[in-house]
Amino acid sequence: MATPRDAESQKADIRKDVQNYYGQVLKTSKDLQTNACVTTARAVPKHIREALQNVHEEVSLRYYGCGLVIPECLENCWILDLGSGSGRDCYALSQLVGEKGHVTGIDMTEGQVEVAKKYLDYHMEKYGFQTSNVTFIHGYIEKLAEAGIQNESYDIVISNCVINLVPDKEQVLQEVYRVLKHGGELYFSDVYASLELPEEIKTHRVLWGECLGGALYWKDLFLLAQKIGFCPPRLVTASLITIQNKELERIIGDCRFVSATFRLFKLPNTGPTKRCQAVYNGGIIGHEKQLIFDANFTFKEGEIVEVDEETAAVLKNSRFARDFLFRPIEDKLPTSGGCSVLESKDIITDPFKLAEDSDNKKPKCASNVAGSCCGKKKSC
């Protein structure tokens, strides 16, 4: 049986390998052996594309993420980016939260943090801000307290293909829960496995670096979220991962991997919430006509949508509350649109099912897309 010292030594070895992989081995996203960090999902809104185009070229080239993790409704928010790498997402978010908001990036790879810090003044001047609203920290995402990050200090935590690189996923999620304000959310892309990984995969250095060796069995995410206190994970997008290396294919065998985006909300204890009707008012920048909240709920401006208890609780107790009108189920509210009824709705939670369904529907060529890793950042 492994002792606590053995376990800590193994974690330290993994950190060292990952730091070397992202600090020395990978020079650009073209050096990756799989598409775990470059898969695609849904179209990126125009205002986000413009924000990404304003990010310095070196920052974008040194970014190796597994999803574009930029949620909606960001004005004046405080956002923490776990595994911020070269800072691409942080600098894009800097524009979207505005000068009154703030973005903090934390990464364990010193070389990546150095790249990110080089361009603080560049982006501040480009956006016309009086002071920078971005901070970068060299530290570990499972040890946010050691990095000086306070309780309930952030509206949103994002993570782009990074949590899989940490051996202790539960510790990461516990720390995220601690630093989130009530009503806040963890919005993150990561890699998930179709089964519990065998030791041969879990101990393979290249597979760890490629975000596969540390992938969580997708059902375990739901168990961890419940244990820590989050609402059930809400699946947003998913894309199947392919391997471009025959040797790695042999090691992986029958195991499949998917890049998926989930949102986890930390809600206040306000008691049970009843299902209700929700009407989106179209007030969110870039999503004026419709808000694709997740894989199961899309809200069109002015249309009545019947939502379940969990969705009602999330909408009413988060930053989205001001963008919705709520009515009891029995009330009839006239709108310009129709009415979407919940009744026999099948809620999709399996990212592999969503990815397969999406593959069957998507065109062969997809540009300007989000929800998976778009050659990004990072510390993965």
Stockholm file with secondary structure:
# STOCKHOLM 1.0

chainA/1-380         MATPRDAESQKADIRKDVQNYYGQVLKTSKDLQTNACVTTARAVPKHIREALQNVHEEVSLRYYGCGLVIPECLENCWILDLGSGSGRDCYALSQLVGEKGHVTGIDMTEGQVEVAKKYLDYHMEKYGFQTSNVTFIHGYIEKLAEAGIQNESYDIVISNCVINLVPDKEQVLQEVYRVLKHGGELYFSDVYASLELPEEIKTHRVLWGECLGGALYWKDLFLLAQKIGFCPPRLVTASLITIQNKELERIIGDCRFVSATFRLFKLPNTGPTKRCQAVYNGGIIGHEKQLIFDANFTFKEGEIVEVDEETAAVLKNSRFARDFLFRPIEDKLPTSGGCSVLESKDIITDPFKLAEDSDNKKPKCASNVAGSCCGKKKSC
#=GR chainA/1-380 SS CCCHHHHHHHHHHHHHHHHHIIIIICSSGGGCSBSTTTCCCEECCHHHHHHHHTSCHHHHHTCCCSSCCCCSCCTTCEEEEETCTTCHHHHHHHHHHCTTSEEEEEESCHHHHHHHHTTHHHHHHHHTCSSCCEEEEESCTTCTTTTTCCTTCEEEEEEESCGGGSSCHHHHHHHHHHHEEEEEEEEEEEEEESSCCCHHHHTCHHHHHTTCTTCEEHHHHHHHHHHHTCCCCEEEEEEECCBCCHHHHHHHTTCCEEEEEEEEECCCCCCCCCCEEEEECSCSTTCSSEEECSSSCEEEBTCEEEECHHHHHHHHTSTTGGGEEEEETTCCCCCSSCEECCTTCCCCCCHHHHHHHHHHHSCSCCCSEESSCTTCCSCC
#=GC SS_cons         CCCHHHHHHHHHHHHHHHHHIIIIICSSGGGCSBSTTTCCCEECCHHHHHHHHTSCHHHHHTCCCSSCCCCSCCTTCEEEEETCTTCHHHHHHHHHHCTTSEEEEEESCHHHHHHHHTTHHHHHHHHTCSSCCEEEEESCTTCTTTTTCCTTCEEEEEEESCGGGSSCHHHHHHHHHHHEEEEEEEEEEEEEESSCCCHHHHTCHHHHHTTCTTCEEHHHHHHHHHHHTCCCCEEEEEEECCBCCHHHHHHHTTCCEEEEEEEEECCCCCCCCCCEEEEECSCSTTCSSEEECSSSCEEEBTCEEEECHHHHHHHHTSTTGGGEEEEETTCCCCCSSCEECCTTCCCCCCHHHHHHHHHHHSCSCCCSEESSCTTCCSCC
//
